[in-house]
Amino acid sequence: MILVTGANGLVGSFLCNELAGKGYRVKALVREKSDTSLLKAVAGSIELVYGDITDAGSLVDAMEDVMCVVHTAAVISFWNKKNKEMYQTNVVGTRNVVDVALEKGVKKMIHISSIAAIGRKATDTRIDEKNNWEESAVNTAYAVTKHQAELEIFRAVEEGLHAVIINPSVILGPGLKGTSSVRLFEYVQQKGKFYTDGDLNYVDVRDVVESIEYFISHETPAGERYILNGGTVSFKTFFEKIAEMLHTNPPSVKASDWMKQIVWRVEAIKAFITGKEPLITKSTARTATNKFEYSADKIMQLSQRSFRPLQDTIYWTCKQLF
């Protein structure tokens, strides 16, 4: 039996669909009143379990008879208003998951982290798993919580849990509208005007799911981490490729520093009025010109596989979303 936390999210839902289709027995952990529409196709093939990773008690029954936990649940946000929620979910939640997994004798855990949790300096260009974490201005509050979550995983490994860490870059795919990377596609579809002079590291959600399945079905050393990155592209080119697929005009105005300072402030006012998370925040405005490249050589050499091309991912995602 495999337990998938955050099963209604982009990675969790696609993973549940894939595993159920291959005959795995799956428990899908979701919070009550969550939108489970991405699980509709396999509703009869998986066991839906209601709980919350911030409530350790709700995990005890969820992990009954579970041999492997795939921990995808997380809050991804660059909005200061969500910092407390991020800490509770990403750090405390992960602590609860590993503690209960140790208590219940779970044989294997696959933790979905992020490239944000890997150490980097502003002077770095190419980054791999050997980079050590260090305090830096390029670390967002989200990155800090994902790093702290990884520390919980490493602690659990020392206590006997066989766990590995996956560090995906920005995961692309047709998730729920208004969430995760879908907002980037919606930005182009809604004729957004601005782009930044930075790079996007990306990976197709199908590649993430296939990598997770590799670790489920293969024995690999505990305590290792693996970057998943399909490639690196400028935001300008990325938006242009989406616009071409949607037959619309791409963002054409390069946002200067002073423009970004205005935009995040305007977005903050809109967020205050509407209560909806802004697409551009002070944090994302600060990091939008970063140009890092993440190496996926380790996972590609281990699994002997490559990643899908960006054009294929954009075509598939646009067709599913719009």
Secondary structure in CASP SS format (residue, H / E / C, confidence):
PFRMAT SS
TARGET T0000
AUTHOR 0000-0000-0000
METHOD secondary structure of the structure
MODEL  1
M C 1.00
I E 1.00
L E 1.00
V E 1.00
T E 1.00
G C 1.00
A C 1.00
N C 1.00
G C 1.00
L H 1.00
V H 1.00
G H 1.00
S H 1.00
F H 1.00
L H 1.00
C H 1.00
N H 1.00
E H 1.00
L H 1.00
A H 1.00
G H 1.00
K C 1.00
G C 1.00
Y C 1.00
R C 1.00
V E 1.00
K E 1.00
A E 1.00
L E 1.00
V E 1.00
R C 1.00
E C 1.00
K C 1.00
S C 1.00
D C 1.00
T C 1.00
S H 1.00
L H 1.00
L H 1.00
K H 1.00
A H 1.00
V H 1.00
A C 1.00
G C 1.00
S C 1.00
I C 1.00
E E 1.00
L E 1.00
V E 1.00
Y E 1.00
G C 1.00
D C 1.00
I C 1.00
T C 1.00
D C 1.00
A H 1.00
G H 1.00
S H 1.00
L H 1.00
V H 1.00
D H 1.00
A H 1.00
M C 1.00
E C 1.00
D C 1.00
V C 1.00
M C 1.00
C E 1.00
V E 1.00
V E 1.00
H E 1.00
T C 1.00
A C 1.00
A C 1.00
V C 1.00
I C 1.00
S C 1.00
F C 1.00
W C 1.00
N H 1.00
K H 1.00
K H 1.00
N H 1.00
K H 1.00
E H 1.00
M H 1.00
Y H 1.00
Q H 1.00
T H 1.00
N H 1.00
V H 1.00
V H 1.00
G H 1.00
T H 1.00
R H 1.00
N H 1.00
V H 1.00
V H 1.00
D H 1.00
V H 1.00
A H 1.00
L H 1.00
E H 1.00
K H 1.00
G C 1.00
V C 1.00
K C 1.00
K E 1.00
M E 1.00
I E 1.00
H E 1.00
I E 1.00
S C 1.00
S C 1.00
I H 1.00
A H 1.00
A H 1.00
I C 1.00
G C 1.00
R C 1.00
K C 1.00
A C 1.00
T C 1.00
D C 1.00
T C 1.00
R E 1.00
I E 1.00
D C 1.00
E C 1.00
K C 1.00
N C 1.00
N C 1.00
W C 1.00
E C 1.00
E C 1.00
S C 1.00
A C 1.00
V C 1.00
N C 1.00
T C 1.00
A H 1.00
Y H 1.00
A H 1.00
V H 1.00
T H 1.00
K H 1.00
H H 1.00
Q H 1.00
A H 1.00
E H 1.00
L H 1.00
E H 1.00
I H 1.00
F H 1.00
R H 1.00
A H 1.00
V H 1.00
E H 1.00
E C 1.00
G C 1.00
L C 1.00
H C 1.00
A E 1.00
V E 1.00
I E 1.00
I E 1.00
N E 1.00
P E 1.00
S C 1.00
V E 1.00
I E 1.00
L E 1.00
G C 1.00
P C 1.00
G C 1.00
L C 1.00
K C 1.00
G C 1.00
T C 1.00
S C 1.00
S C 1.00
V H 1.00
R H 1.00
L H 1.00
F H 1.00
E H 1.00
Y H 1.00
V H 1.00
Q H 1.00
Q C 1.00
K C 1.00
G C 1.00
K C 1.00
F E 1.00
Y E 1.00
T C 1.00
D C 1.00
G C 1.00
D E 1.00
L E 1.00
N E 1.00
Y E 1.00
V E 1.00
D E 1.00
V H 1.00
R H 1.00
D H 1.00
V H 1.00
V H 1.00
E H 1.00
S H 1.00
I H 1.00
E H 1.00
Y H 1.00
F H 1.00
I H 1.00
S H 1.00
H C 1.00
E C 1.00
T C 1.00
P C 1.00
A C 1.00
G C 1.00
E C 1.00
R E 1.00
Y E 1.00
I E 1.00
L E 1.00
N C 1.00
G C 1.00
G E 1.00
T E 1.00
V E 1.00
S E 1.00
F H 1.00
K H 1.00
T H 1.00
F H 1.00
F H 1.00
E H 1.00
K H 1.00
I H 1.00
A H 1.00
E H 1.00
M H 1.00
L H 1.00
H C 1.00
T C 1.00
N C 1.00
P C 1.00
P C 1.00
S C 1.00
V E 1.00
K E 1.00
A C 1.00
S C 1.00
D H 1.00
W H 1.00
M H 1.00
K H 1.00
Q H 1.00
I H 1.00
V H 1.00
W H 1.00
R H 1.00
V H 1.00
E H 1.00
A H 1.00
I H 1.00
K H 1.00
A H 1.00
F H 1.00
I H 1.00
T H 1.00
G C 1.00
K C 1.00
E C 1.00
P C 1.00
L C 1.00
I C 1.00
T C 1.00
K H 1.00
S H 1.00
T H 1.00
A H 1.00
R H 1.00
T H 1.00
A C 1.00
T C 1.00
N C 1.00
K C 1.00
F C 1.00
E E 1.00
Y E 1.00
S C 1.00
A C 1.00
D H 1.00
K H 1.00
I H 1.00
M H 1.00
Q H 1.00
L H 1.00
S H 1.00
Q C 1.00
R C 1.00
S C 1.00
F C 1.00
R C 1.00
P C 1.00
L H 1.00
Q H 1.00
D H 1.00
T H 1.00
I H 1.00
Y H 1.00
W H 1.00
T H 1.00
C H 1.00
K H 1.00
Q H 1.00
L H 1.00
F C 1.00
END
